[in-house]
Amino acid sequence: MDPGFGSRRESPRPSWAVSNGTRRSSSPSCDLLMEKLVFVGPGRVGLSLAHALVLSEGRVSVTVVGRHPDPPEHALFRDGLAEYRFGLERPQEGTTAVLLTVPDEALAEVSVALAEWGDAPRGCAVFHCSGALGADPLAPLHARGYAVGTLHPLEAIPLAMVGADRLRGAFFALSGEPDALFAARRLVSLLSGQAISVPTSRRPLYHAAAVMASNYVVLLLHEATRLFEQAGVSRKEAEEALTGLAQGALENVAKLGVDRALTGPLIRGDVETIALHLRTLEPEDARLYAELGRRGLAWVGARLPEGSVDELTKLFDRYS
């Protein structure tokens, strides 16, 4: 465990700590279920993960805890697949895991609030789903006997309504105590997912890489769409065309590996085409293009003629 676990943090009881009872319940009896799960925070990740698990082939019971009297509009509650509770309380005996699916900045507050409800149910683990943080925010719950860890789905979930499909077969980054890791791997197995271990000290690096591979791809597509529009293509056509282009690039990576998937003027050492691009682009766009080109040149430069590398280096430096 990380040093510092073992002392309970004291604070005034926040709004999360107030329980007002069940608003809607139609879950089956938990006595026969292998996994009895509590999700704190009915956001995109929480609802998607809960939905995916309850639809898995395992025996799963789900309770979702929120700060509003009524549950959100979601198939979990509409179809009677989960129970919704308003306000925190101590998890029932037999609960196998609690998942804190709240924003990163709320983790410490929610951990303190849940810890104030008493000791952990026997054998219960608690996870948060942050990609960047280790288990440190869960220290108050560790002091209460919970096995603490992290369970981050390496998947882009834009909407809670579609997230369950994305999570089946997904990768999950885990860290934490042995008992928590054991429980996390059970959940990943229910989703036919793949677990990867990321040490606490390297989770910010892991999460930065995930942001670049997912969120920043969308940002680059936004920039490319804007340039297509400047070239006279409608936004609808631009999005459709560029999405297809990006999907093709990703398919190349999947089939060939990232080292063999790069195409275009950079890997050809086509100085004239790249120079034309940079002359045509507005200064801000040229700087972005040049910086990406510099990174690419550092990667593939050894495959290009020496003269091309020198010319491209000077060209990118001029516009950076």
C-alpha positions as CSV (number, residue, x, y, z in Angstrom):
1,M,0.0,0.0,0.0
2,D,1.1,3.6,-0.4
3,P,2.4,5.1,2.8
4,G,0.0,7.2,4.8
5,F,-2.9,4.7,4.8
6,G,-4.2,3.9,8.2
7,S,-5.2,7.3,9.6
8,R,-8.8,8.4,9.2
9,R,-9.5,11.9,7.9
10,E,-12.1,13.8,9.9
11,S,-14.3,16.5,8.4
12,P,-17.9,17.8,8.7
13,R,-20.4,15.4,7.2
14,P,-21.0,16.6,3.6
15,S,-24.2,16.3,1.6
16,W,-23.2,12.9,0.3
17,A,-23.5,11.5,3.8
18,V,-27.2,12.0,4.2
19,S,-29.3,8.9,3.4
20,N,-33.0,9.3,2.5
21,G,-33.8,5.8,1.5
22,T,-34.8,3.9,-1.6
23,R,-36.6,5.7,-4.4
24,R,-37.0,2.8,-6.8
25,S,-36.1,-0.9,-6.4
26,S,-36.8,-3.9,-8.5
27,S,-33.5,-5.8,-8.2
28,P,-33.7,-9.6,-7.6
29,S,-32.7,-11.0,-4.2
30,C,-29.0,-10.6,-3.5
31,D,-28.8,-13.9,-1.6
32,L,-28.1,-15.9,-4.7
33,L,-25.8,-13.4,-6.4
34,M,-22.1,-13.7,-6.7
35,E,-21.4,-10.0,-7.1
36,K,-23.3,-7.4,-5.1
37,L,-22.2,-4.0,-6.3
38,V,-22.8,-0.4,-5.2
39,F,-22.1,2.5,-7.6
40,V,-21.8,5.9,-6.0
41,G,-22.3,8.5,-8.7
42,P,-24.8,8.0,-11.6
43,G,-22.7,9.6,-14.3
44,R,-21.7,8.3,-17.7
45,V,-19.0,5.9,-16.5
46,G,-21.0,4.7,-13.5
47,L,-24.2,4.0,-15.4
48,S,-22.3,2.5,-18.3
49,L,-20.3,0.2,-16.1
50,A,-23.2,-0.8,-14.0
51,H,-25.3,-1.5,-17.1
52,A,-22.6,-3.6,-18.7
53,L,-22.1,-5.7,-15.5
54,V,-25.8,-6.3,-14.9
55,L,-26.2,-7.5,-18.5
56,S,-23.1,-9.8,-18.3
57,E,-23.4,-13.6,-18.0
58,G,-22.5,-13.4,-14.3
59,R,-24.8,-13.1,-11.3
60,V,-24.8,-9.4,-10.5
61,S,-26.9,-7.1,-8.3
62,V,-26.5,-3.4,-8.7
63,T,-27.4,-0.5,-6.5
64,V,-26.7,3.1,-7.7
65,V,-26.4,5.9,-5.2
66,G,-27.0,9.5,-6.2
67,R,-27.5,13.0,-4.7
68,H,-30.9,13.6,-6.3
69,P,-34.2,12.2,-5.1
70,D,-35.1,10.6,-8.5
71,P,-32.9,8.4,-10.6
72,P,-31.7,9.6,-14.0
73,E,-33.4,8.5,-17.2
74,H,-31.6,5.2,-18.0
75,A,-32.5,1.7,-19.0
76,L,-31.0,0.4,-15.7
77,F,-34.0,1.9,-13.8
78,R,-36.5,2.0,-16.6
79,D,-36.2,-1.8,-17.1
80,G,-35.8,-2.6,-13.4
81,L,-32.2,-3.8,-13.7
82,A,-30.9,-1.8,-10.7
83,E,-32.0,-0.2,-7.5
84,Y,-31.5,3.6,-7.0
85,R,-30.8,5.1,-3.6
86,F,-30.8,8.7,-2.7
87,G,-27.9,9.5,-0.4
88,L,-25.0,7.5,1.1
89,E,-25.3,4.9,3.8
90,R,-23.2,1.9,4.9
91,P,-23.2,-0.8,2.2
92,Q,-25.2,-3.9,3.2
93,E,-23.4,-7.0,4.4
94,G,-22.6,-9.2,1.4
95,T,-21.6,-6.3,-0.7
96,T,-18.6,-7.4,-2.7
97,A,-17.5,-4.0,-4.1
98,V,-18.3,-0.3,-4.0
99,L,-17.3,1.8,-7.1
100,L,-16.9,5.5,-6.6
101,T,-17.8,6.8,-10.1
102,V,-17.6,10.5,-9.2
103,P,-15.4,13.3,-10.6
104,D,-11.8,13.2,-9.5
105,E,-12.2,16.3,-7.4
106,A,-15.0,14.7,-5.4
107,L,-13.2,11.5,-4.5
108,A,-11.7,12.6,-1.2
109,E,-15.0,14.1,0.0
110,V,-17.0,11.0,-1.0
111,S,-14.4,8.7,0.6
112,V,-14.6,10.6,3.9
113,A,-18.4,10.6,3.8
114,L,-18.7,6.9,3.2
115,A,-16.1,6.1,5.9
116,E,-18.2,8.0,8.4
117,W,-20.9,5.3,8.0
118,G,-18.6,2.8,9.7
119,D,-16.5,-0.3,8.9
120,A,-16.5,-2.1,5.6
121,P,-18.8,-5.1,5.1
122,R,-16.8,-8.3,5.4
123,G,-14.7,-8.9,2.3
124,C,-15.8,-5.6,0.5
125,A,-13.5,-3.8,-1.9
126,V,-13.8,-0.2,-3.0
127,F,-12.6,1.3,-6.3
128,H,-12.6,4.6,-8.0
129,C,-12.6,4.8,-11.8
130,S,-10.2,7.7,-12.3
131,G,-7.4,7.1,-14.8
132,A,-4.9,9.6,-13.4
133,L,-5.1,8.9,-9.7
134,G,-3.9,6.1,-7.5
135,A,-5.7,4.8,-4.5
136,D,-4.6,7.6,-2.1
137,P,-8.0,9.4,-2.1
138,L,-9.5,6.2,-0.7
139,A,-7.3,6.2,2.4
140,P,-10.3,6.9,4.8
141,L,-12.0,3.8,3.5
142,H,-8.8,1.7,3.8
143,A,-8.8,2.7,7.5
144,R,-12.3,1.3,7.7
145,G,-11.3,-2.1,6.4
146,Y,-12.1,-1.8,2.7
147,A,-9.7,-3.3,0.3
148,V,-8.9,-0.2,-1.9
149,G,-7.9,0.0,-5.6
150,T,-8.5,1.6,-8.9
151,L,-10.5,0.3,-11.9
152,H,-10.3,2.6,-14.9
153,P,-12.0,1.6,-18.2
154,L,-9.8,2.5,-21.1
155,E,-12.7,3.5,-23.3
156,A,-14.3,6.7,-24.6
157,I,-17.9,7.0,-23.2
158,P,-19.6,10.1,-24.6
159,L,-23.1,9.0,-23.4
160,A,-24.4,6.8,-20.6
161,M,-26.9,5.3,-23.0
162,V,-24.3,3.7,-25.2
163,G,-21.5,3.1,-22.8
164,A,-22.4,-0.5,-21.9
165,D,-21.6,-1.8,-25.4
166,R,-18.2,-0.1,-25.4
167,L,-17.2,-1.7,-22.1
168,R,-17.7,-5.3,-23.1
169,G,-14.2,-6.6,-24.1
170,A,-12.5,-3.3,-23.1
171,F,-9.2,-2.8,-21.4
172,F,-9.2,-1.8,-17.7
173,A,-6.2,-0.3,-15.8
174,L,-5.9,-1.6,-12.3
175,S,-3.9,-0.8,-9.2
176,G,-4.3,-1.3,-5.5
177,E,-4.2,-3.9,-2.7
178,P,-4.1,-7.6,-3.6
179,D,-7.6,-8.2,-2.4
180,A,-8.9,-5.3,-4.4
181,L,-7.0,-6.4,-7.5
182,F,-8.6,-9.9,-7.1
183,A,-12.1,-8.3,-6.9
184,A,-11.3,-6.0,-9.9
185,R,-10.2,-8.9,-12.0
186,R,-13.5,-10.7,-11.3
187,L,-15.4,-7.7,-12.6
188,V,-13.2,-7.4,-15.7
189,S,-13.7,-11.1,-16.4
190,L,-17.5,-10.7,-16.3
191,L,-17.1,-8.1,-19.1
192,S,-14.8,-10.4,-21.1
193,G,-12.3,-7.5,-20.7
194,Q,-8.6,-7.4,-20.4
195,A,-6.9,-6.1,-17.2
196,I,-3.6,-4.2,-17.3
197,S,-1.6,-3.3,-14.2
198,V,-0.4,0.4,-13.9
199,P,1.6,1.3,-10.8
200,T,0.3,4.3,-8.9
201,S,3.4,6.4,-9.6
202,R,2.8,6.0,-13.4
203,R,-0.9,6.5,-13.6
204,P,-0.6,10.2,-14.7
205,L,1.6,9.1,-17.6
206,Y,-0.8,6.3,-18.5
207,H,-3.8,8.7,-18.4
208,A,-2.0,11.3,-20.5
209,A,-1.3,8.7,-23.1
210,A,-5.0,7.7,-23.0
211,V,-6.1,11.3,-23.5
212,M,-3.7,11.7,-26.5
213,A,-5.0,8.4,-28.1
214,S,-8.7,9.3,-27.6
215,N,-9.6,12.9,-26.7
216,Y,-6.9,14.5,-28.8
217,V,-7.8,12.4,-31.8
218,V,-11.2,14.0,-31.7
219,L,-9.6,17.5,-31.3
220,L,-7.5,16.8,-34.4
221,L,-10.5,15.7,-36.3
222,H,-12.2,19.0,-35.3
223,E,-9.3,20.9,-36.7
224,A,-9.3,18.9,-39.9
225,T,-13.0,19.4,-40.3
226,R,-12.6,23.1,-39.9
227,L,-9.9,23.1,-42.7
228,F,-12.2,21.0,-44.9
229,E,-14.9,23.6,-44.5
230,Q,-12.4,26.3,-45.5
231,A,-11.7,24.3,-48.6
232,G,-15.4,24.4,-49.5
233,V,-16.7,21.1,-48.2
234,S,-19.9,21.1,-46.1
235,R,-19.5,20.2,-42.4
236,K,-21.6,17.0,-42.8
237,E,-19.5,15.8,-45.8
238,A,-16.3,16.8,-44.0
239,E,-17.2,14.8,-40.8
240,E,-18.2,11.8,-42.8
241,A,-15.2,11.8,-45.1
242,L,-12.6,12.5,-42.3
243,T,-14.2,9.9,-40.0
244,G,-13.8,7.3,-42.7
245,L,-10.2,8.4,-43.3
246,A,-9.4,8.2,-39.5
247,Q,-11.0,4.8,-39.2
248,G,-8.9,3.5,-42.1
249,A,-5.7,4.8,-40.3
250,L,-6.8,3.0,-37.1
251,E,-7.5,-0.2,-39.0
252,N,-4.0,0.0,-40.5
253,V,-2.5,0.3,-37.0
254,A,-4.6,-2.7,-35.8
255,K,-3.5,-4.8,-38.7
256,L,0.1,-3.7,-39.2
257,G,1.2,-2.2,-35.9
258,V,1.9,1.5,-35.3
259,D,5.4,1.4,-36.7
260,R,4.2,0.3,-40.1
261,A,0.9,2.1,-40.4
262,L,2.0,5.7,-41.1
263,T,1.3,6.9,-44.7
264,G,1.4,10.3,-46.4
265,P,4.0,12.9,-47.3
266,L,6.1,12.7,-44.1
267,I,6.9,9.0,-44.5
268,R,7.7,9.6,-48.2
269,G,10.0,12.5,-47.4
270,D,7.9,14.7,-49.7
271,V,9.4,18.1,-48.8
272,E,7.6,20.0,-51.6
273,T,4.1,18.9,-50.5
274,I,4.7,19.6,-46.9
275,A,6.1,23.0,-47.8
276,L,3.0,23.8,-49.8
277,H,0.8,22.8,-46.9
278,L,2.7,25.1,-44.5
279,R,2.6,28.0,-46.9
280,T,-1.2,27.6,-47.3
281,L,-2.2,27.2,-43.7
282,E,-2.9,30.1,-41.4
283,P,0.0,30.7,-38.9
284,E,-1.7,29.0,-35.9
285,D,-2.6,26.0,-38.1
286,A,0.9,25.9,-39.6
287,R,2.4,25.8,-36.1
288,L,0.3,22.8,-35.1
289,Y,1.1,21.0,-38.4
290,A,4.8,21.8,-38.0
291,E,4.9,20.6,-34.4
292,L,3.2,17.3,-35.3
293,G,5.6,17.0,-38.2
294,R,8.6,17.5,-36.0
295,R,7.4,14.7,-33.7
296,G,6.8,12.5,-36.7
297,L,10.2,13.2,-38.1
298,A,11.9,12.3,-34.8
299,W,10.1,9.0,-35.1
300,V,10.5,8.0,-38.8
301,G,13.5,10.2,-39.8
302,A,15.8,7.2,-39.8
303,R,13.8,5.7,-42.7
304,L,14.2,8.8,-44.9
305,P,17.1,10.0,-47.0
306,E,19.4,12.3,-45.0
307,G,18.8,15.2,-47.3
308,S,15.1,15.0,-46.8
309,V,15.5,15.0,-43.0
310,D,17.6,18.1,-43.1
311,E,15.2,20.0,-45.3
312,L,12.1,18.9,-43.3
313,T,13.8,19.9,-40.0
314,K,14.6,23.4,-41.3
315,L,11.0,23.7,-42.7
316,F,9.3,22.6,-39.5
317,D,11.6,24.9,-37.4
318,R,10.7,27.9,-39.6
319,Y,7.0,27.4,-38.9
320,S,7.1,26.3,-35.2
